[in-house]
Amino acid sequence: MNCSEEKEERIKKDGQWTSYSLKKEDSIFCIERNEKEVYTEKLGTSSIVYSVEFFFDSEGNCCSFKENQEMSHESHTDNNYEIEGIKMVSNIEKVEKNAVVSKERPSENRTYRWNLDLLKSKLSKKKGDYHFFTKVPQAPAGAIFGITLRYRADEDPRKVDLGIGVYKTEEGHHYVFEVVKEAEKRIYNDLLEGEKKAYQNPEGNLELLDLSQKLVFGDNYTEIKNRLASSQSVGGTGAVKIAADFLKVFNPTTVYIPKETWSNHLVVFERAGLKVAEYSYFDYHTKGLDFTCLLDQIEQAPDKSVFLFHACAQNPTGVDPTHDQWKQIAAVMKRKNHFPIFDNAYQGLATGDIDRDAFSIRYFVEQGFELMVTQSYSKIMGLYGERIGVFHALLDSEKTAQNVKSQLRVVVRVNYSNPPLHPMRIALKVLSDPILYSRWLIELYEMSGRVQLMRKLLREELERINTPGDWSIITSQIGMFSFTGLTPDQCERMMNENHIYMLTNGRISMAGLNNKNVRFVAEGMKKSIENK
């Protein structure tokens, strides 16, 4: 079959077609159509000439292309491929070097775009080549990460970051605890005196586990210690991962999480292979706890379900049940034989009192529950990047606890073998030394106090300038975050027009406020709400 006959056959088979030539000669690489150059790139000297025909189906989709390769006086060879990743787009006029080539088809007002790198890789590979991960899609950027990038790109000197959940000082700097600095000095001196960097056991340091149990369960923890199975984890996320993996093997039931919760909760439990359902938590009308629906959904869930709660300073809402509401929740949970998991990331930062912030956990223990706690030192010691947390399980008996401990070692071994040494040493120095421990509690109290002061100032400023809405919610909520009730559109205006960066669900990090920017933030909120 000659070239003309082949062309006719291809038209009949694939429908409409458009032809382009791809040439590579005299140090110039170009795509040509009707002898008109539309793209050039230097690739080195070569006398090879490629010509490529793109074929479109009856619906206008580019379904394949044919490559003809000609070198010197040798006869050309043909290879047919399917071309992946080609998308129809509109109004593409600019041809960007090293990126994308776009041209209109002569018969229709349509524009097609294809990735030049993809095209060149197709031409450079023989038919039958296989690649394992070419179809992997790009994951969406995390909400906080994406907003952080937007904040960094903003050149306005007034910009404010209320998105990321880390504590900042009045000057807007990340805070390193003074007791952590002292602990680091002591660790360095220990190394000079011969301290090693050996592996830990899978469960981590036993003294740290003991002191962490005391912090969570209180001074009377010794009464339940023989029923506790604890394991050092890679941050609070690692503790949640341990819980998820353990449940998948030994109690693969549905895990209920709040509709408004930390985004990793859903992902970690689902990736472990568990079914996840949501229960009502936040009332968008009152900007408070949707307590009636919460209780009803706990009641309606199948017996022996797993429910995840935030021990205090609920993220992202800042809305916690009252002590009386916790008691009512516990009563329904008990009647239904449900199993609670407490995510305990902010103990001491919510109210400034580590005992008060542990009320929910300790009350459930008093009521005889078996339960799990995922504990984090990221926020309460400022050890964000060090990754230190602890997983706790309170069981029915000492024998069960010993069995669970053995299985936790397996979970850790297959995930990360053993936990990191350095952050454990920092936390251990602070918790085990009476002086450092007392100073740590003072620092926690001062941090919590500054956040509460920012709540007071923001509310006062919003009310002073007559911002629409009831801003008592700012001071009734607790912890590092506040759920402002701003809509996604209002949040976008906060960022695009007012240079104040926050999550589009309305959450702001109160620790990002200070005396210098609180008025600016209040004014931005008013403008965004009024759309002015």
Secondary structure, DSSP 8 states (H G I E B T S, - for coil): --HHHHHHHHHHHH-SEEEEEEEEETTEEEEEETTEEEEEE------EEEEEEEEE-TTS-EEEEEEEEEETTS--EEEEEE--S-EEESS----BTTTEEEEE-TTSS-EEEEEHHHHHHHHHS-TT---SSTT-------HHHHHHHHHHH---TT-EE--S---B-TTS-B---HHHHHHHHHHHHHHHTT-------TT--HHHHHHHHHHHH-GGGGGTGGGEEEEEESHHHHHHHHHHHHHHHH----EEEESSS-HHHHHHHHHTT--EEEE--EETTTTEE-HHHHHHHHHHS-TT-EEEEESSS-TTT-----HHHHHHHHHHHHHTT-EEEEEES-TTTSSS-HHHHTHHHHHHHHTT--EEEEEE-TTTS--TTT--EEEEEE-SSHHHHHHHHHHHHHHHHHHTSS--SHHHHHHHHHHHSHHHHHHHHHHHHHHHHHHHHHHHHHHHHHHHTT-SS-THHHHHS-SSEEE----HHHHHHHHHTT-EE--TTSEEEGGG--TTTHHHHHHHHHHHHHT-
